[in-house]
Amino acid sequence: MAQSLSIKVDGADIKDVLRSASLVATIIDNEEDASTQDIIAAARADYRRILTGLYSEGYYAGTVSILIDGQEASNVAPLDAPDTIEKVRFDITTGPAFRFGTADIAPTTDTTELPDTFATGERARSGAIGDAASAAISGWRDAGHPVAAVSAQQITARHTDRIINATIGIDPGPNAVFGPLTVSGNDAVRERAIRRIIGYPEGAEFSPQTLEQVAERLRRTGAFSSVAMVESDTVIDGQLPVEIEVAEAAPRRVGFGLELSTVDGLTVSGYWMHRNFLGGAQRFRVEGEVSGIAGETGGIDYSTGVSLSVPRPFAIDTELTASLALNHEDEPNYLLDQFSGDVTVTRLLENDTDYSVGVGFVMARSEEASGVRHYSMLTFPMTGTIDRRDDTLNPKSGQFSTLELTPFLGTGDVGSGGRAYFDGRIYRSVGEQQNVTFALRGQLGSVLGVDANNAPPDYLFYSGGGDSVRGEGYKSLGVTQNGVTTGGLSFAAVSLETRVDITDTIGVVGFYDTGFVGETEIPFEDGEWQSGAGVGLRYYTGIGPIRLDLATAASGDNAGKSLSVYVGIGQAF
């Protein structure tokens, strides 16, 4: 193993580029257990790799010398390698930078945008030539020519003038439509179901974007570990045959979750799911959750439910989900036993935007300070979601927003009305390594058409706890009238976080939360505010960050008097 490596570059300051191109540097920097024969072989290969690195920066008259213990590597055969190597030295001269004289590529479509780096007078980086060819080919493919390719290229260097002349010819190939589709690799998932889900547009003009949409529809089902669209190399009678190659994922999956808070107690959740329940990529899921264990939330809550999701029940990019759930909530201000179910249809508008509509029922019994209530409801849930986060568990950029509207018709001891809830989040990262992230969350809610005494107790709003205001007691802020506390008809909350990555696996967080609960259906009217603040620690893992937050109340008589601890998986929001 070599003891030391030195790289000397005379000319331009591109040492980092050339070092990253070197196999010898990779072996030594990673402290790999390589033999001297490996070092010699890597050094001999580095002549071409270093030259390629020089070309990538526009240097075509450079020289490269690689010395192994003072001897040129090209003169040392790997089989004649010495027993030990003490020093490897790179002596590189970049020479002058070259620029494009001629930079032509044709033909291209009217909408093709060639890279600015491929133009007369620009630095003649080798990558600019490849980027220009790729852009031209992509332009023709977008215009319905699937087999467009480079047909000719002439690249010459004029060393005296430090000029590179590059001329590239493109063969667009014939215009084509989507031809016959074949499916391969499937076993348990029926081919007929695959064809129904993807909506392959045979006979329509070829489009790479459409082809990717077809593949993505199948990926979203979760029934496949890989999906690849393989285009034919030739167009036959104006048609492009396509093969979709799939690999099925393991059909059964289990998961679990744990969250711990000194206020909310311990929450344990889990699920079992079958991703191809009826042979058509249907998802059947059984889940359960127990929360409030050893907490200050009134008692132990539990819920269990089953759901069946069917991809493309009738229209493209839709999914139908039928679910049943049984819930028991032992909250500070009410006790609720509830059986519910719904059927919803979700429509995907874009990869990051969807909406759903449905119909459901609720049968419930509640115990509150005002007495016992028995009621049933017919619900009409509607949801719209835009999710443009770069990562759902640890977002660093993007935004997320969801709006939930639930009109309901009540019978028995509950009225009729509607519930609205909005949750919006924005993430921005700064710094050279993007290691400082600012996160903002806003929530708004309102119950319309009924007063608090005639509304379902779990439709009313509270503030306090891990999902609204950390540091305050769980659902500690509601509305109190005549000595009786209930949830409010309106709600608002804002959370601010600054997240700083200290290392690749450790991060720290500072946060401030504030929440409002109002007596009327209009937020910010006739209500009270509470707030909390604290710091946190994050340990980043493959399943998301492990979260530890320490918070205290920042308003009211209890400000700063107690400390609450929250532990979970994923960021707080």
C-alpha positions as CSV (number, residue, x, y, z in Angstrom):
1,M,0.0,0.0,0.0
2,A,1.3,3.5,-0.9
3,Q,2.2,5.6,2.1
4,S,1.7,9.0,0.4
5,L,0.1,10.6,-2.6
6,S,0.9,14.0,-4.0
7,I,-0.8,15.7,-7.0
8,K,0.9,18.8,-8.5
9,V,-1.0,20.7,-11.2
10,D,0.7,23.6,-13.1
11,G,-1.6,25.9,-14.9
12,A,-5.3,26.1,-13.9
13,D,-6.6,25.4,-10.4
14,I,-8.5,22.1,-11.2
15,K,-6.7,19.8,-8.8
16,D,-10.0,18.7,-7.2
17,V,-11.4,17.7,-10.6
18,L,-8.3,15.7,-11.5
19,R,-8.1,14.1,-8.0
20,S,-11.7,12.9,-8.3
21,A,-10.9,11.3,-11.7
22,S,-7.9,9.3,-10.3
23,L,-8.3,5.6,-9.4
24,V,-5.1,5.8,-7.4
25,A,-6.5,8.7,-5.3
26,T,-9.7,6.7,-4.7
27,I,-7.8,3.7,-3.4
28,I,-5.5,5.7,-1.1
29,D,-8.1,8.2,0.1
30,N,-10.4,5.3,1.1
31,E,-7.6,3.3,2.6
32,E,-8.6,0.3,0.6
33,D,-6.6,-2.9,1.2
34,A,-5.0,-2.9,-2.3
35,S,-1.9,-4.7,-3.4
36,T,1.0,-3.0,-5.1
37,Q,-0.2,-4.7,-8.3
38,D,-3.5,-2.9,-7.9
39,I,-1.7,0.4,-7.4
40,I,0.3,0.0,-10.6
41,A,-2.7,-1.1,-12.6
42,A,-4.7,1.9,-11.3
43,A,-1.8,4.3,-12.1
44,R,-1.5,3.0,-15.7
45,A,-5.3,3.5,-16.1
46,D,-5.0,7.1,-14.7
47,Y,-3.2,8.5,-17.7
48,R,-6.4,8.3,-19.8
49,R,-8.6,9.3,-16.8
50,I,-6.6,12.4,-16.1
51,L,-6.6,13.4,-19.7
52,T,-10.3,12.9,-19.7
53,G,-10.5,15.2,-16.7
54,L,-8.4,17.8,-18.5
55,Y,-10.7,17.6,-21.6
56,S,-13.7,18.1,-19.3
57,E,-12.3,21.5,-18.3
58,G,-11.3,22.5,-21.8
59,Y,-7.5,21.7,-21.7
60,Y,-6.4,19.7,-24.7
61,A,-2.6,20.3,-24.6
62,G,-1.8,19.0,-21.2
63,T,0.9,16.6,-20.1
64,V,0.6,13.9,-17.4
65,S,3.4,12.2,-15.5
66,I,2.7,9.6,-12.8
67,L,5.7,8.5,-10.8
68,I,5.8,5.5,-8.5
69,D,8.7,5.8,-6.2
70,G,10.4,7.9,-8.9
71,Q,9.6,5.6,-11.8
72,E,7.1,6.4,-14.5
73,A,4.1,4.2,-14.0
74,S,3.7,3.5,-17.8
75,N,7.1,1.8,-17.7
76,V,6.2,-0.6,-14.8
77,A,4.3,-3.7,-15.7
78,P,1.7,-4.8,-13.0
79,L,3.3,-8.3,-12.8
80,D,6.7,-6.6,-12.1
81,A,5.3,-4.5,-9.2
82,P,7.6,-4.0,-6.2
83,D,6.8,-5.5,-2.8
84,T,6.2,-2.0,-1.4
85,I,5.3,1.4,-2.7
86,E,6.2,4.4,-0.6
87,K,5.1,7.4,-2.8
88,V,2.9,8.1,-5.8
89,R,3.4,11.5,-7.4
90,F,1.3,13.1,-10.2
91,D,2.9,15.9,-12.2
92,I,0.3,17.5,-14.4
93,T,0.5,20.5,-16.7
94,T,-2.8,21.7,-18.0
95,G,-1.6,23.9,-20.9
96,P,-3.8,26.7,-22.3
97,A,-7.6,26.6,-22.2
98,F,-9.3,25.9,-25.6
99,R,-12.4,27.6,-26.8
100,F,-15.0,26.6,-29.4
101,G,-14.4,28.0,-32.9
102,T,-17.2,26.1,-34.7
103,A,-20.0,24.7,-32.5
104,D,-22.7,23.4,-34.9
105,I,-25.3,20.7,-34.4
106,A,-28.1,20.0,-36.9
107,P,-30.8,19.4,-37.5
108,T,-32.7,20.3,-34.4
109,T,-36.4,21.0,-33.7
110,D,-37.7,24.6,-33.4
111,T,-38.2,24.1,-29.6
112,T,-34.8,22.5,-28.8
113,E,-32.8,24.6,-26.3
114,L,-29.1,23.8,-26.7
115,P,-26.8,24.4,-23.7
116,D,-25.3,27.9,-23.5
117,T,-21.9,26.2,-23.0
118,F,-21.9,24.9,-26.6
119,A,-21.3,28.0,-28.5
120,T,-18.5,29.9,-30.4
121,G,-16.2,31.5,-27.9
122,E,-17.2,29.4,-24.9
123,R,-14.7,27.2,-23.1
124,A,-14.5,24.0,-25.1
125,R,-15.4,21.6,-22.3
126,S,-15.9,18.0,-23.6
127,G,-19.0,17.7,-21.6
128,A,-20.6,20.6,-23.5
129,I,-20.5,18.6,-26.7
130,G,-22.2,15.6,-25.1
131,D,-24.8,17.9,-23.5
132,A,-25.6,19.5,-26.8
133,A,-26.0,16.1,-28.5
134,S,-28.3,14.9,-25.7
135,A,-30.4,18.1,-25.9
136,A,-30.8,17.7,-29.7
137,I,-31.8,14.0,-29.4
138,S,-34.2,14.8,-26.6
139,G,-35.8,17.5,-28.7
140,W,-36.5,15.1,-31.5
141,R,-37.8,12.5,-29.1
142,D,-40.2,15.0,-27.5
143,A,-41.4,15.7,-31.1
144,G,-42.3,12.1,-31.6
145,H,-39.1,10.7,-33.1
146,P,-38.1,7.9,-30.7
147,V,-34.9,6.6,-32.4
148,A,-33.2,9.9,-33.0
149,A,-29.4,9.5,-32.7
150,V,-26.1,11.1,-33.6
151,S,-25.3,10.3,-37.2
152,A,-21.9,12.0,-37.6
153,Q,-19.4,14.0,-35.7
154,Q,-16.3,15.9,-36.6
155,I,-14.1,17.3,-33.7
156,T,-10.8,18.9,-34.5
157,A,-8.3,20.9,-32.5
158,R,-6.2,23.8,-33.8
159,H,-3.5,23.9,-31.2
160,T,-1.8,27.1,-32.5
161,D,-5.1,29.0,-32.1
162,R,-6.3,27.1,-29.0
163,I,-9.6,26.3,-30.8
164,I,-11.9,23.2,-30.9
165,N,-14.1,22.9,-33.9
166,A,-17.1,20.6,-33.3
167,T,-19.7,19.7,-35.9
168,I,-22.4,17.1,-34.9
169,G,-25.0,15.6,-37.3
170,I,-28.3,14.3,-35.9
171,D,-30.5,11.7,-37.6
172,P,-34.1,12.3,-36.3
173,G,-35.4,9.0,-37.5
174,P,-39.0,8.5,-38.4
175,N,-42.0,9.9,-36.6
176,A,-43.7,7.1,-34.7
177,V,-46.7,6.2,-32.6
178,F,-46.8,3.8,-29.6
179,G,-46.8,0.3,-31.0
180,P,-47.7,-3.1,-29.5
181,L,-47.0,-3.5,-25.7
182,T,-45.6,-6.7,-24.2
183,V,-45.4,-7.3,-20.4
184,S,-42.8,-9.4,-18.8
185,G,-41.6,-10.3,-15.3
186,N,-45.0,-10.5,-13.7
187,D,-46.1,-13.6,-11.8
188,A,-48.8,-13.0,-9.2
189,V,-50.1,-9.7,-10.6
190,R,-52.3,-10.4,-13.6
191,E,-51.2,-9.0,-17.0
192,R,-54.8,-7.8,-17.6
193,A,-54.6,-5.8,-14.4
194,I,-51.3,-4.2,-15.3
195,R,-52.6,-3.1,-18.7
196,R,-55.7,-1.6,-17.1
197,I,-53.7,0.3,-14.5
198,I,-51.2,1.8,-16.8
199,G,-53.5,2.9,-19.6
200,Y,-50.9,2.4,-22.3
201,P,-51.9,4.7,-25.2
202,E,-51.2,2.4,-28.2
203,G,-51.6,4.4,-31.4
204,A,-50.9,7.8,-29.9
205,E,-47.8,9.8,-31.0
206,F,-44.7,8.7,-29.1
207,S,-43.8,10.9,-26.1
208,P,-41.1,10.1,-23.5
209,Q,-43.1,11.9,-20.9
210,T,-46.1,9.7,-21.6
211,L,-43.9,6.6,-21.3
212,E,-42.7,7.7,-17.9
213,Q,-46.3,8.4,-16.8
214,V,-47.2,4.9,-17.8
215,A,-44.4,3.4,-15.7
216,E,-45.1,5.7,-12.7
217,R,-48.8,4.5,-12.6
218,L,-47.5,1.0,-12.0
219,R,-44.9,2.1,-9.4
220,R,-47.5,3.9,-7.3
221,T,-49.4,0.7,-6.7
222,G,-46.5,-0.5,-4.5
223,A,-46.8,-4.0,-5.9
224,F,-43.5,-3.8,-7.8
225,S,-39.9,-3.4,-6.8
226,S,-38.9,-2.2,-10.2
227,V,-40.6,-1.0,-13.4
228,A,-38.7,-0.4,-16.7
229,M,-40.0,0.7,-20.1
230,V,-37.9,-0.8,-22.8
231,E,-38.2,0.8,-26.3
232,S,-37.5,-1.1,-29.4
233,D,-34.4,0.0,-31.4
234,T,-36.4,0.2,-34.6
235,V,-39.7,1.7,-35.8
236,I,-41.8,-0.8,-37.7
237,D,-44.5,0.6,-40.1
238,G,-44.6,3.8,-38.1
239,Q,-45.0,2.1,-34.7
240,L,-42.6,1.7,-31.8
241,P,-42.9,-1.6,-30.0
242,V,-42.5,-1.2,-26.2
243,E,-41.9,-3.8,-23.5
244,I,-42.6,-3.2,-19.8
245,E,-40.3,-5.2,-17.6
246,V,-41.5,-5.6,-14.0
247,A,-40.2,-7.2,-10.8
248,E,-42.8,-7.9,-8.2
249,A,-42.2,-6.8,-4.6
250,A,-42.7,-9.1,-1.7
251,P,-46.5,-9.1,-1.3
252,R,-46.6,-8.9,2.5
253,R,-45.3,-6.0,4.5
254,V,-45.4,-5.1,8.2
255,G,-44.4,-1.8,9.9
256,F,-44.5,-0.2,13.3
257,G,-44.1,3.2,15.0
258,L,-43.2,4.4,18.4
259,E,-43.6,7.9,19.9
260,L,-42.9,8.9,23.5
261,S,-43.8,12.1,25.4
262,T,-43.8,12.9,29.1
263,V,-47.2,14.6,28.5
264,D,-48.8,12.6,25.7
265,G,-47.4,9.3,27.0
266,L,-46.3,6.3,24.8
267,T,-47.9,5.7,21.4
268,V,-47.5,2.3,19.7
269,S,-48.7,1.7,16.2
270,G,-48.3,-1.1,13.6
271,Y,-49.8,-2.5,10.4
272,W,-49.8,-5.5,8.2
273,M,-50.3,-5.0,4.5
274,H,-50.8,-7.2,1.4
275,R,-49.8,-5.4,-1.8
276,N,-51.5,-7.8,-4.2
277,F,-54.5,-8.9,-2.3
278,L,-56.7,-10.1,-5.2
279,G,-54.1,-10.4,-8.0
280,G,-54.7,-7.0,-9.4
281,A,-52.2,-4.9,-7.3
282,Q,-54.9,-4.2,-4.7
283,R,-53.6,-3.2,-1.2
284,F,-55.3,-4.7,1.8
285,R,-54.1,-3.2,5.1
286,V,-54.8,-3.9,8.8
287,E,-53.6,-1.4,11.3
288,G,-53.8,-0.5,15.0
289,E,-52.7,2.1,17.4
290,V,-52.6,2.4,21.2
291,S,-51.8,5.8,22.6
292,G,-51.8,7.7,25.9
293,I,-49.9,4.9,27.7
294,A,-48.6,6.4,31.0
295,G,-49.4,9.9,29.8
296,E,-51.5,12.8,31.0
297,T,-54.1,12.6,28.2
298,G,-57.0,11.4,30.2
299,G,-56.7,7.6,29.6
300,I,-55.6,5.1,27.0
301,D,-56.8,5.5,23.4
302,Y,-56.9,2.7,20.9
303,S,-58.0,2.3,17.3
304,T,-58.0,-0.4,14.7
305,G,-59.0,-0.5,11.1
306,V,-58.9,-2.3,7.8
307,S,-58.8,-0.9,4.3
308,L,-58.8,-2.1,0.7
309,S,-57.4,0.1,-2.1
310,V,-58.1,-0.7,-5.7
311,P,-56.0,1.1,-8.4
312,R,-57.8,2.5,-11.4
313,P,-61.4,1.3,-10.6
314,F,-62.8,3.1,-13.6
315,A,-60.7,6.1,-14.7
316,I,-57.0,6.6,-15.4
317,D,-55.0,7.9,-12.4
318,T,-57.7,7.1,-9.9
319,E,-57.8,4.8,-6.8
320,L,-60.7,3.6,-4.8
321,T,-60.3,2.9,-1.1
322,A,-62.9,1.4,1.2
323,S,-62.2,1.4,5.0
324,L,-63.7,0.5,8.3
325,A,-62.4,1.7,11.7
326,L,-63.1,1.2,15.4
327,N,-61.9,3.9,17.8
328,H,-61.9,4.4,21.6
329,E,-60.8,7.9,22.8
330,D,-60.4,8.6,26.5
331,E,-59.6,12.3,26.3
332,P,-59.4,14.8,29.1
333,N,-62.8,16.3,28.3
334,Y,-64.7,13.4,26.7
335,L,-64.9,9.7,26.3
336,L,-65.8,8.4,22.8
337,D,-66.5,5.0,21.3
338,Q,-66.9,5.1,17.5
339,F,-67.4,2.8,14.6
340,S,-66.9,4.4,11.1
341,G,-66.4,3.6,7.5
342,D,-66.0,5.3,4.2
343,V,-65.5,4.8,0.5
344,T,-63.3,7.4,-1.2
345,V,-62.0,7.9,-4.8
346,T,-58.6,9.7,-5.2
347,R,-57.7,11.4,-8.5
348,L,-54.1,12.2,-9.3
349,L,-53.8,15.5,-11.2
350,E,-50.0,15.6,-11.3
351,N,-47.3,13.6,-9.6
352,D,-47.4,16.0,-6.6
353,T,-51.1,17.0,-6.6
354,D,-54.3,14.9,-5.9
355,Y,-57.8,15.2,-4.6
356,S,-60.3,12.8,-3.2
357,V,-64.0,12.7,-2.6
358,G,-66.1,10.1,-0.7
359,V,-69.0,9.2,1.4
360,G,-68.9,7.7,4.9
361,F,-70.8,6.9,8.1
362,V,-70.2,7.3,11.8
363,M,-71.9,5.6,14.7
364,A,-70.8,6.8,18.1
365,R,-71.4,7.1,21.8
366,S,-69.8,9.9,23.8
367,E,-69.6,10.9,27.5
368,E,-69.0,14.5,28.2
369,A,-69.6,16.9,31.1
370,S,-73.0,17.7,29.6
371,G,-74.0,14.1,29.6
372,V,-74.1,11.0,27.4
373,R,-74.8,11.3,23.7
374,H,-75.7,8.7,21.0
375,Y,-75.5,9.7,17.4
376,S,-75.0,8.7,13.8
377,M,-73.6,10.7,10.9
378,L,-73.4,10.6,7.1
379,T,-70.2,12.2,6.0
380,F,-68.9,13.5,2.7
381,P,-65.1,13.8,3.1
382,M,-63.2,15.8,0.5
383,T,-59.4,16.4,0.5
384,G,-56.9,18.2,-1.8
385,T,-53.2,17.8,-1.3
386,I,-50.1,19.3,-2.9
387,D,-46.8,17.7,-1.8
388,R,-43.7,19.2,-3.3
389,R,-41.3,18.2,-0.5
390,D,-37.9,16.7,-1.4
391,D,-38.3,14.1,1.4
392,T,-41.4,13.3,3.4
393,L,-39.5,12.2,6.6
394,N,-36.7,14.9,6.5
395,P,-37.7,17.7,4.2
396,K,-35.1,20.4,3.3
397,S,-36.9,22.2,0.5
398,G,-40.3,22.5,-1.0
399,Q,-43.8,22.8,0.4
400,F,-46.8,20.8,1.5
401,S,-50.4,21.7,1.8
402,T,-53.6,19.9,2.4
403,L,-57.2,21.0,2.7
404,E,-59.9,18.8,4.3
405,L,-63.6,19.5,4.0
406,T,-66.1,17.2,5.7
407,P,-69.8,18.1,5.4
408,F,-71.9,15.9,7.7
409,L,-75.6,15.1,8.3
410,G,-76.2,14.1,11.9
411,T,-79.0,12.2,13.6
412,G,-79.6,11.6,17.3
413,D,-77.7,13.8,19.7
414,V,-75.6,15.7,17.1
415,G,-76.4,18.4,14.5
416,S,-75.5,18.8,10.9
417,G,-72.8,21.0,9.5
418,G,-69.2,20.8,8.2
419,R,-65.6,20.8,9.3
420,A,-62.7,22.5,7.5
421,Y,-59.0,22.0,8.2
422,F,-55.9,23.3,6.4
423,D,-52.3,22.4,7.0
424,G,-49.5,24.2,5.1
425,R,-45.7,23.8,5.4
426,I,-42.7,25.5,3.8
427,Y,-39.1,24.4,3.9
428,R,-36.0,26.4,2.8
429,S,-32.3,25.4,3.2
430,V,-29.3,27.7,3.2
431,G,-25.5,27.4,3.5
432,E,-22.9,26.0,1.2
433,Q,-23.8,22.4,2.2
434,Q,-27.5,23.3,2.6
435,N,-27.1,22.3,6.2
436,V,-29.4,24.9,7.8
437,T,-33.1,24.4,7.2
438,F,-35.9,26.8,8.1
439,A,-39.3,25.2,8.5
440,L,-42.7,26.9,8.9
441,R,-46.0,25.3,9.5
442,G,-49.4,26.9,9.7
443,Q,-52.8,25.3,10.6
444,L,-56.3,26.6,10.4
445,G,-59.6,24.9,11.3
446,S,-63.3,25.6,11.7
447,V,-66.5,23.8,12.5
448,L,-69.5,25.3,10.7
449,G,-73.2,25.1,11.1
450,V,-73.4,23.7,14.6
451,D,-72.5,24.9,18.1
452,A,-70.0,23.2,20.3
453,N,-72.7,21.3,22.3
454,N,-74.2,19.8,19.1
455,A,-70.9,19.0,17.3
456,P,-69.2,15.6,17.3
457,P,-66.6,15.9,20.2
458,D,-63.7,14.7,18.0
459,Y,-64.5,17.3,15.4
460,L,-63.8,20.2,17.8
461,F,-60.4,21.7,18.2
462,Y,-57.9,21.7,21.0
463,S,-54.3,23.1,21.3
464,G,-51.4,21.6,23.2
465,G,-49.1,18.6,22.7
466,G,-46.8,17.2,20.1
467,D,-48.9,18.0,17.1
468,S,-49.7,21.6,17.9
469,V,-47.9,23.4,20.8
470,R,-45.0,21.4,22.4
471,G,-44.3,22.3,26.0
472,E,-48.0,22.8,26.8
473,G,-50.2,20.0,28.1
474,Y,-52.0,17.6,25.8
475,K,-55.2,19.3,24.5
476,S,-54.8,21.7,27.4
477,L,-56.4,24.7,25.6
478,G,-60.0,24.5,24.7
479,V,-63.1,26.6,25.4
480,T,-64.5,26.9,29.0
481,Q,-68.1,28.0,29.5
482,N,-69.9,27.8,32.8
483,G,-67.0,25.7,34.3
484,V,-67.2,23.1,31.5
485,T,-64.3,22.7,29.0
486,T,-64.9,21.5,25.4
487,G,-63.1,21.9,22.2
488,G,-63.4,25.1,20.2
489,L,-65.2,25.8,16.9
490,S,-62.1,27.4,15.4
491,F,-58.3,26.7,15.6
492,A,-55.0,28.2,14.4
493,A,-51.4,27.2,15.0
494,V,-48.0,28.3,13.8
495,S,-44.7,26.4,14.3
496,L,-41.3,27.7,13.4
497,E,-38.1,25.5,13.4
498,T,-34.5,26.0,12.6
499,R,-32.7,22.7,11.8
500,V,-28.9,22.6,11.7
501,D,-27.0,19.5,10.5
502,I,-23.9,19.2,12.6
503,T,-22.6,16.1,10.9
504,D,-24.1,13.6,8.4
505,T,-25.9,11.8,11.2
506,I,-26.4,14.5,13.9
507,G,-28.5,17.6,13.9
508,V,-29.9,20.2,16.4
509,V,-33.2,22.1,16.3
510,G,-34.7,25.2,17.9
511,F,-38.4,25.7,17.7
512,Y,-41.3,27.9,18.7
513,D,-45.0,26.9,18.6
514,T,-48.1,28.9,19.2
515,G,-51.8,27.9,19.1
516,F,-55.2,29.4,19.2
517,V,-58.7,28.0,20.1
518,G,-61.8,30.1,19.6
519,E,-65.4,29.9,20.7
520,T,-66.8,30.8,17.3
521,E,-66.3,29.3,13.9
522,I,-64.2,32.3,12.7
523,P,-60.5,31.8,13.7
524,F,-58.8,34.5,15.8
525,E,-62.2,35.6,17.4
526,D,-63.2,35.1,21.0
527,G,-60.5,32.7,22.0
528,E,-57.2,32.3,23.7
529,W,-53.6,31.7,22.7
530,Q,-50.8,29.5,24.1
531,S,-47.2,29.0,23.1
532,G,-44.2,26.8,23.7
533,A,-40.5,26.7,22.8
534,G,-37.6,24.4,23.0
535,V,-34.6,22.7,21.5
536,G,-34.1,19.2,19.9
537,L,-31.7,16.7,18.8
538,R,-31.9,14.6,15.5
539,Y,-30.1,11.4,14.7
540,Y,-30.4,10.6,11.0
541,T,-31.1,7.0,10.0
542,G,-32.2,5.2,6.9
543,I,-35.8,5.2,8.0
544,G,-35.8,8.9,8.9
545,P,-34.4,11.0,11.7
546,I,-34.9,9.9,15.3
547,R,-36.4,12.9,17.1
548,L,-35.8,14.1,20.6
549,D,-37.4,17.4,21.6
550,L,-37.3,19.3,25.0
551,A,-40.0,22.0,25.3
552,T,-41.5,24.2,27.9
553,A,-44.5,26.5,28.0
554,A,-43.6,30.1,26.8
555,S,-46.8,31.8,27.9
556,G,-49.2,31.9,30.8
557,D,-48.6,31.2,34.5
558,N,-46.7,28.0,33.7
559,A,-44.1,29.5,31.4
560,G,-40.7,27.9,32.0
561,K,-41.8,26.0,35.0
562,S,-41.8,22.5,33.5
563,L,-40.0,20.5,30.8
564,S,-41.7,18.1,28.4
565,V,-39.9,15.5,26.4
566,Y,-41.0,14.2,23.0
567,V,-39.4,11.2,21.2
568,G,-40.4,9.9,17.7
569,I,-39.3,9.0,14.2
570,G,-39.3,11.7,11.5
571,Q,-39.3,15.5,11.9
572,A,-42.1,17.1,14.0
573,F,-43.5,18.4,10.7
